[in-house]
Amino acid sequence: MKLKIIERKFEATEKMKEKMAAKLSKFDKFFDSETEAQLVLSKEKEREICEITIYYHDTIFRIEETTKDMYTSFDECIENLKTQIRKHKTRLENKFKHKKYELEDWNFSTNEDTQEEKEFNIIRSKRISVKPMYVEEAILQMNLLNHEFFLFKNANTDGIDIVYKRKDGNYGIIATEQEN
């Protein structure tokens, strides 16, 4: 597993980095050598935040913990990562290991007219690749990312759909229709 450590308003010692890398290397048995892991260590006021993101094929495992001590935050992340892997990895692999999809390039172009709208302040922009998947897999991916919604290409309908978590704990889907 390839590890990248990012420090934001926090300076980790070499010993701390080595210990964290050693603990994360225990997960090498679950992931192949091309898997990328990102460890973000940051500090906000008196809170120390540890975030681990692992990009494994088309699945993203993301854990974030906040405590007053970075070692404690990291250890809690490791425990939650174990839980996530145990909960989702086997289920995803067994369900989708025999299915292969053709990925298409999706290019989202920006419209030049949007510069005139000064009242909207976009503070963050993300690019995503949309891969064909079933609704159940999209919900699992959304839960792994700990997001409220997830955009994906529906493998059944070839439409771009959004699954979202409702306030009552259930899930909803916004499906697109193809225009002729």
N, C-alpha and C positions, 0 to 999 in steps of 0.2 A: 504494500500500500504506500502510495506517495503522500507524504505529509508536508503541509505548508502551514507555518505558524505566523499569524498576523498579530501584531501588538498595537492596540489603540489606547493611548493615554495610560499605558501600563508597560513597565519594563520588566520582563522576566529574566531571571538569571539563567546562565547556561545549564546549571544543575537542574533547575526547574524544567527547562525545555527538554533535557535528557530524560528526566523521570516521566514527563507527560508522553514523550515519544515512545518510551519503553512500555508504558501502560497501553497506549493505543496499538502498539505492534502486536499485542495479544489477540487483536481482532483480525490479524492477517489470515488466520485459518478460515475466516468466513468470506474474505474478499480476495480477488486475484491481485496480481502485482500492478496492474494498470489502474486500479481503483484509486481515486483521488480523495484525500481527506484534508479538510481545512479546519484549523484550530484557531479561533479568534479569542484573544485575551484582552479585555478592556476594563476600564475603571470609570465609574460615574459617581462622583461625590465619594461616599464611603462604601459603595457597593462594588464588588468585583465580579465581573460577568465572564463566564466561559461559554463559548459556543462551539459545538462540533458539528460539522457538516460533512457527510460522506456521499460522494457521487459514485454509485455502483450501477453500472450499465444505465438503465433508464429510471432507476429508483434513487431517490435522495433521502438519506437519513439525516435528520437535523434535531439537535438537542441544545437547549440553552438553559443555564442555571445561574442564579444570582445569589451570592452570600457576601459576608464581610471578609472572607478569606478565599483566595484564588484556588488553593489546594482543595478546599471543601467544595467549591463550585465545580472544579474539575472532577473530583471523585463522584459527585452526584450526577454529573453528565455521563460518566462511565457506567454507572449503575442503570441509568435510564436508557442508555444505548444498548446495554445487554437486554433489557426488557423489550425494546423496540425490535431488535434483531430476532429475538426468540418469537415474538408475536407475529411479525410480518414476513420475515425472510422465507421460511419454509412454505408458507401459504402461497406467496407470490411465485416462488420457483416451481412448486408442484403444479400450480394452475396454468402457468404460461410458458413452461420450458419447451413444450413441443410446438408452440405457435411462433412463427416468424412473420414480421411485418416489413413491408417496404416503406422506408421513410421518404417523405417528399420534402423538398426545400420550400420553406415558407418564408417569403420575404415581405415584411411589412414596411411599406414606404410611408414617409411622412408627407403630409400635405402642406404646401407652401402657404396656404391661406391661414394656417393656425397662428402665424406670428402676429396677426392683427389683434388677437384676443389677449389683451393684457391683464384682464381680471382673473384669469386662471394661473395659479402659480404651481407649476409642476416641479416638485422637489426631488423626485426619483423616477428613473425610467429603467425598465427591465426588458430584456429580450429573452424570449423563450422559444424552444423548439417544441412543436406540437407533434406528438407521436400517436398513432392509432392505438386505442386501448378500449377495454370494456368499462362500463360504468362502475362496476365493483372495484376494478383496479384503480380507477381515477379517485374513488372515495378513499381507498387505502393510501394512495399517494398523497392526497390532501391531508389525511390524518398524520402521515409520517412527517410532513412539513409543518404540521400544526397550524395550518391556514384555515380560513373560513370559506374559501372557495378555490376551485381549481379548473383551469381551462384545458381541454383536451380534444382530440379528434376521435369521435365515436366510431369504433371499429364496426359496429352494426349498420350505421346510417351514413358514414363518411362525412357527417356534418361536424362543425366545430361547436362543442357543447360546453356548458359550465355546470359543475356540481357545486353545491353549497350546503353549509350546515345551518339548519334552521334554529331559531331560539328555543324551540321545544325539544331539541336534541336529535330530531330526525334529519333527513337529507332531502334536498330538492335538486332538480335539474332544469336548466334552461337550455332548450334544444333549438338549433337553427334549422331553417328550411331552405332548400335549394330553390333559387329563383330560375325560371326558364327564360 
